[in-house]
Amino acid sequence: MHEKDSVWSYKMVLPLVDRYPRKDDETYYETSTWPLRRRRSSRENSDDYKAKRVRRQNDGNCTMCLRGTLHCYNVCILVIGCASLGVGVWLLVTDFGARKVTPIVDNQLYEVTTYLLIAGGGAVALLAFCGCCGTIREDKCVLSFYGTTLAIVLIILGVASGLSFFFRGALASHIKSRMRDTLTEKYGIGTRTLPEHKRITEAWDSMQRQLGCCGISGNSTSTDSWAFYSTNTLWYNEMQNDRKKLQKVPDSCCREGDKAICTGQTYFPGPPNHLNPQKERFKKTNPHLYTTGCYDQLMVYLLTYSAVAGIVSAIVPIFLIFGIIISFCLCARVSGTSPDDEVEL
């Protein structure tokens, strides 16, 4: 090859060398246009980049802390939810439960409060499991759903708490008149054909067994206690038509023992065969019969158990508030792809 041709070739290749720098050149990673190479930025060695790395590490530690806290919280809230559910079911299915109270007091607030307590407790227990799944997977959708549903349950239990305390304030003297009306006209009458009368009869029997009382109010010498059955009720008039079953008080007024003596089928020189007799020998105390009325015991019962329902409904939302805060904080901390780790083309 001629010397002239060699010089010409060198001049033609030199621009290409300048265009595509070598790997050992400092500008290689800054100017290379190869699509599969990751370019490094000078910011990787800067103080700003180091600060970002420290901040990301701190965020990761914070996320781990939130995740551990939410795990512990879910265990606690599972126990609390099961306890709330158990209290609600117990208030509903006990011998004189919420469903039996409603026909007597003519007020559904206590029953509605119990149902809300059951629903809230069951939902909290179920959400504890969802919270564990969302925490393990670090799924934003699950965590968002978990936090939102906790907020809804918080509202439900708050309403239940308000209703229970409102029910305590709504208990008034009309309850006694309601008790008098139901016992006079509906107790034990047409229980096979009239569902309302059947409910009222079962409610009265449950209350008298549970509270250890008989009749409306007063003590053994009052006409509104055990004597009310034989002096004012349609039930006693029906008993008069069947001499074989003639009772002066129902079986639910009896303690354990001889029911025949308790109900007056077997003669006893005292209640229920005698009310305020003049002779001392007819004033004996019947050991098998409840002789005090139910009004005072009923008021104590309702005030006590409505307070239990209200306190449980008020305590659980306090724990739910912490769960809502933690779940949404963790949802915000769950990281996607960091802008600093993206591949630059």
C-alpha positions as CSV (number, residue, x, y, z in Angstrom):
1,M,0.0,0.0,0.0
2,H,1.2,3.4,-0.9
3,E,2.1,5.9,1.8
4,K,-0.5,8.3,0.5
5,D,-3.2,5.7,0.8
6,S,-2.2,4.9,4.4
7,V,-2.4,8.5,5.5
8,W,-5.8,8.7,3.9
9,S,-7.1,5.6,5.7
10,Y,-5.8,7.0,9.1
11,K,-7.6,10.2,8.6
12,M,-10.9,8.4,7.8
13,V,-10.7,6.1,10.9
14,L,-9.7,8.7,13.4
15,P,-13.2,10.4,13.6
16,L,-14.8,7.0,14.2
17,V,-12.4,6.4,17.2
18,D,-13.4,9.8,18.6
19,R,-17.0,9.0,18.1
20,Y,-16.9,5.7,20.0
21,P,-14.7,6.1,23.1
22,R,-12.9,3.3,24.7
23,K,-14.0,1.5,27.9
24,D,-11.0,2.9,29.8
25,D,-12.0,6.4,28.8
26,E,-13.6,8.4,31.7
27,T,-16.4,9.6,29.3
28,Y,-17.3,6.1,28.2
29,Y,-20.2,5.6,30.7
30,E,-21.4,9.2,30.1
31,T,-21.5,9.2,26.3
32,S,-22.0,5.5,25.4
33,T,-25.2,4.9,23.5
34,W,-25.2,1.1,23.8
35,P,-28.8,0.2,24.8
36,L,-28.0,-2.6,27.3
37,R,-25.4,-0.7,29.3
38,R,-26.3,1.0,32.5
39,R,-25.0,4.5,32.7
40,R,-23.6,5.7,36.0
41,S,-24.3,9.3,37.0
42,S,-21.7,11.4,38.8
43,R,-24.3,11.8,41.5
44,E,-23.6,8.3,42.8
45,N,-20.4,9.6,44.3
46,S,-22.0,12.8,45.6
47,D,-23.1,13.6,49.2
48,D,-26.6,14.0,48.0
49,Y,-26.8,10.4,46.7
50,K,-25.3,9.1,50.0
51,A,-27.9,11.1,51.9
52,K,-30.6,9.5,49.8
53,R,-29.2,6.0,50.5
54,V,-29.3,6.7,54.2
55,R,-32.8,8.0,54.0
56,R,-33.9,4.9,52.1
57,Q,-32.3,2.7,54.7
58,N,-34.1,4.6,57.5
59,D,-37.4,4.2,55.6
60,G,-36.8,0.5,55.3
61,N,-36.2,0.2,59.1
62,C,-39.3,2.3,59.7
63,T,-41.3,0.0,57.4
64,M,-40.0,-3.1,59.3
65,C,-41.0,-1.5,62.6
66,L,-44.5,-0.7,61.4
67,R,-44.9,-4.2,60.0
68,G,-43.9,-5.8,63.3
69,T,-46.2,-3.4,65.2
70,L,-49.1,-4.2,63.0
71,H,-48.5,-8.0,63.5
72,C,-48.6,-7.6,67.3
73,Y,-51.6,-5.3,66.9
74,N,-53.5,-7.9,64.8
75,V,-53.0,-10.5,67.5
76,C,-54.3,-8.1,70.2
77,I,-57.3,-7.0,68.1
78,L,-58.1,-10.7,67.3
79,V,-58.5,-11.3,71.0
80,I,-60.4,-8.1,71.6
81,G,-62.7,-8.9,68.6
82,C,-63.4,-12.4,69.9
83,A,-64.1,-11.0,73.4
84,S,-66.5,-8.4,72.0
85,L,-68.3,-11.1,69.9
86,G,-68.6,-13.3,72.9
87,V,-70.1,-10.6,75.1
88,G,-72.6,-9.8,72.4
89,V,-73.6,-13.4,71.9
90,W,-73.9,-13.9,75.7
91,L,-76.1,-10.8,76.1
92,L,-78.3,-12.2,73.3
93,V,-78.7,-15.9,74.2
94,T,-78.7,-15.8,78.0
95,D,-81.9,-17.0,79.6
96,F,-83.2,-13.4,79.9
97,G,-81.3,-12.0,76.9
98,A,-81.8,-8.9,74.7
99,R,-84.5,-10.5,72.7
100,K,-86.5,-11.3,75.8
101,V,-86.1,-7.7,77.2
102,T,-87.7,-6.0,74.1
103,P,-91.3,-7.3,74.5
104,I,-91.4,-6.3,78.2
105,V,-89.9,-2.8,78.0
106,D,-91.2,-2.0,74.5
107,N,-87.8,-0.6,73.4
108,Q,-85.5,-2.2,70.8
109,L,-82.4,-0.2,71.6
110,Y,-80.9,-2.8,73.8
111,E,-81.4,-5.6,71.3
112,V,-80.1,-3.4,68.4
113,T,-77.0,-2.6,70.5
114,T,-76.4,-6.3,71.1
115,Y,-76.6,-7.1,67.4
116,L,-74.2,-4.2,66.5
117,L,-71.8,-5.5,69.2
118,I,-71.8,-9.0,67.6
119,A,-71.4,-7.6,64.1
120,G,-68.5,-5.3,65.2
121,G,-66.7,-8.0,67.2
122,G,-67.0,-10.5,64.3
123,A,-65.8,-8.0,61.8
124,V,-62.8,-7.1,63.9
125,A,-61.8,-10.7,64.4
126,L,-62.1,-11.3,60.6
127,L,-60.1,-8.2,59.8
128,A,-57.3,-9.3,62.1
129,F,-56.6,-12.1,59.7
130,C,-56.8,-9.8,56.6
131,G,-54.4,-7.5,58.3
132,C,-51.9,-10.2,58.8
133,C,-52.1,-11.2,55.1
134,G,-51.7,-7.6,54.0
135,T,-48.7,-7.1,56.3
136,I,-46.9,-10.2,55.1
137,R,-47.5,-9.4,51.4
138,E,-47.1,-5.6,51.9
139,D,-50.0,-5.2,49.5
140,K,-51.2,-1.7,49.2
141,C,-54.7,-2.7,48.2
142,V,-55.1,-5.1,51.1
143,L,-53.7,-2.6,53.6
144,S,-56.0,0.1,52.3
145,F,-59.0,-2.2,52.5
146,Y,-58.0,-3.2,56.0
147,G,-57.7,0.4,57.2
148,T,-60.9,1.5,55.6
149,T,-62.9,-1.4,57.0
150,L,-61.5,-0.8,60.4
151,A,-62.8,2.8,60.1
152,I,-66.3,1.5,59.2
153,V,-66.2,-0.9,62.2
154,L,-65.1,2.0,64.4
155,I,-68.3,3.9,63.3
156,I,-70.5,0.8,63.9
157,L,-69.2,0.3,67.4
158,G,-69.4,4.0,68.2
159,V,-73.1,3.9,67.2
160,A,-73.6,0.8,69.4
161,S,-71.9,2.6,72.4
162,G,-74.1,5.7,71.9
163,L,-77.3,3.6,71.7
164,S,-76.5,1.6,74.8
165,F,-76.0,4.8,76.9
166,F,-79.0,6.4,75.3
167,F,-81.0,3.3,76.2
168,R,-79.9,3.8,79.9
169,G,-81.3,7.3,79.8
170,A,-84.5,6.3,78.1
171,L,-85.5,3.9,80.9
172,A,-88.5,5.7,82.5
173,S,-91.6,5.0,84.5
174,H,-93.5,3.9,81.4
175,I,-91.8,0.5,81.7
176,K,-93.9,-0.3,84.8
177,S,-97.1,0.5,83.0
178,R,-95.9,-1.5,80.0
179,M,-95.2,-4.5,82.4
180,R,-98.7,-4.1,83.9
181,D,-100.4,-4.1,80.5
182,T,-98.5,-7.1,79.0
183,L,-99.0,-9.2,82.2
184,T,-102.7,-8.3,82.4
185,E,-103.8,-8.8,78.8
186,K,-101.2,-10.9,77.0
187,Y,-99.4,-13.2,79.4
188,G,-100.4,-16.9,78.8
189,I,-103.3,-16.1,76.5
190,G,-103.5,-17.6,73.0
191,T,-99.8,-18.5,72.9
192,R,-100.4,-21.1,70.2
193,T,-102.1,-18.7,67.7
194,L,-100.7,-15.3,68.7
195,P,-96.9,-14.9,68.2
196,E,-96.7,-11.6,70.2
197,H,-98.5,-13.2,73.2
198,K,-96.1,-16.2,73.0
199,R,-93.0,-13.9,72.9
200,I,-94.3,-11.9,75.9
201,T,-95.1,-15.0,77.9
202,E,-91.7,-16.4,77.2
203,A,-90.1,-13.1,78.1
204,W,-91.9,-12.9,81.5
205,D,-91.1,-16.5,82.4
206,S,-87.4,-16.0,81.5
207,M,-87.2,-12.8,83.5
208,Q,-88.9,-14.3,86.6
209,R,-86.5,-17.3,86.6
210,Q,-83.4,-15.2,85.9
211,L,-84.1,-12.4,88.3
212,G,-85.8,-14.5,91.0
213,C,-89.0,-12.4,91.1
214,C,-92.7,-12.7,90.6
215,G,-95.2,-10.1,89.3
216,I,-94.6,-6.4,88.8
217,S,-93.4,-4.6,91.9
218,G,-93.4,-4.6,95.7
219,N,-92.8,-7.2,98.3
220,S,-94.6,-10.2,99.6
221,T,-97.5,-8.1,101.0
222,S,-98.1,-6.1,97.8
223,T,-100.9,-6.7,95.4
224,D,-98.6,-5.9,92.5
225,S,-96.2,-8.7,93.2
226,W,-97.1,-12.4,93.2
227,A,-100.8,-11.6,94.0
228,F,-101.1,-9.6,90.7
229,Y,-101.6,-12.9,88.9
230,S,-104.7,-14.0,90.8
231,T,-106.3,-10.5,91.0
232,N,-105.7,-8.8,87.6
233,T,-104.7,-11.2,84.9
234,L,-106.6,-12.9,82.1
235,W,-104.3,-15.9,82.6
236,Y,-105.8,-16.6,86.0
237,N,-109.3,-16.5,84.5
238,E,-108.3,-19.2,82.1
239,M,-106.9,-21.2,85.0
240,Q,-110.4,-21.0,86.7
241,N,-111.8,-23.0,83.7
242,D,-109.6,-25.9,84.4
243,R,-109.8,-27.0,88.0
244,K,-107.1,-29.7,87.5
245,K,-104.5,-27.1,86.6
246,L,-105.7,-24.3,88.8
247,Q,-102.6,-22.2,89.8
248,K,-102.4,-18.9,91.5
249,V,-98.9,-18.1,90.1
250,P,-97.1,-19.6,87.1
251,D,-94.3,-22.1,87.4
252,S,-91.7,-19.4,86.6
253,C,-92.3,-17.8,90.0
254,C,-91.1,-20.9,91.8
255,R,-87.7,-21.8,93.3
256,E,-86.5,-25.4,93.1
257,G,-88.7,-27.6,95.2
258,D,-92.4,-28.5,95.5
259,K,-94.1,-26.6,92.7
260,A,-97.5,-27.7,93.8
261,I,-97.1,-25.8,97.1
262,C,-95.5,-22.9,95.2
263,T,-98.3,-22.5,92.7
264,G,-101.1,-23.0,95.2
265,Q,-102.3,-26.4,93.9
266,T,-101.4,-27.8,97.3
267,Y,-102.6,-25.8,100.2
268,F,-100.1,-23.7,102.2
269,P,-100.9,-21.4,105.1
270,G,-99.4,-18.4,103.4
271,P,-98.7,-17.1,99.9
272,P,-100.0,-17.8,97.3
273,N,-103.2,-18.9,99.2
274,H,-103.3,-16.0,101.6
275,L,-102.5,-12.3,101.1
276,N,-102.2,-10.2,104.3
277,P,-104.3,-12.5,106.5
278,Q,-105.4,-11.3,109.9
279,K,-104.5,-14.5,111.7
280,E,-100.8,-15.1,112.4
281,R,-101.0,-18.8,111.4
282,F,-101.7,-17.9,107.8
283,K,-98.7,-15.6,107.5
284,K,-96.0,-18.3,106.9
285,T,-93.3,-17.7,104.4
286,N,-93.5,-20.0,101.4
287,P,-89.9,-21.3,100.8
288,H,-90.7,-22.3,97.2
289,L,-92.1,-19.0,95.9
290,Y,-90.5,-15.7,94.8
291,T,-92.6,-13.1,96.5
292,T,-91.0,-9.8,95.4
293,G,-91.9,-8.0,92.1
294,C,-89.6,-7.7,89.1
295,Y,-89.5,-4.0,88.4
296,D,-86.6,-3.1,90.7
297,Q,-84.5,-6.1,89.7
298,L,-85.3,-5.4,86.0
299,M,-84.0,-1.9,86.2
300,V,-80.8,-2.9,87.9
301,Y,-80.3,-5.7,85.3
302,L,-80.9,-3.3,82.4
303,L,-78.7,-0.6,83.8
304,T,-75.9,-3.1,84.5
305,Y,-75.8,-5.0,81.2
306,S,-76.5,-1.9,79.0
307,A,-73.4,-0.4,80.7
308,V,-71.4,-3.5,79.9
309,A,-72.4,-3.3,76.3
310,G,-71.7,0.4,76.1
311,I,-68.2,0.1,77.8
312,V,-67.2,-2.8,75.5
313,S,-68.5,-0.8,72.4
314,A,-66.5,2.2,73.6
315,I,-63.2,0.4,74.4
316,V,-62.8,-1.5,71.2
317,P,-62.9,1.6,69.0
318,I,-59.9,3.0,70.9
319,F,-57.8,0.1,69.8
320,L,-59.2,0.4,66.2
321,I,-57.9,4.0,66.0
322,F,-54.3,2.7,66.5
323,G,-54.9,0.0,63.9
324,I,-56.2,2.6,61.3
325,I,-53.2,4.8,61.8
326,I,-50.6,2.0,61.6
327,S,-52.2,0.4,58.6
328,F,-52.3,3.6,56.5
329,C,-48.8,4.6,57.6
330,L,-47.5,1.2,56.5
331,C,-49.5,1.5,53.2
332,A,-47.8,4.8,52.6
333,R,-44.4,3.3,53.4
334,V,-44.7,0.3,51.1
335,S,-42.1,1.1,48.5
336,G,-42.4,0.6,44.8
337,T,-39.4,1.1,42.4
338,S,-37.1,3.8,43.6
339,P,-36.3,6.4,41.0
340,D,-32.6,6.1,41.8
341,D,-32.5,2.4,41.0
342,E,-34.1,2.7,37.5
343,V,-32.1,1.7,34.5
344,E,-31.1,4.8,32.5
345,L,-30.9,4.2,28.8
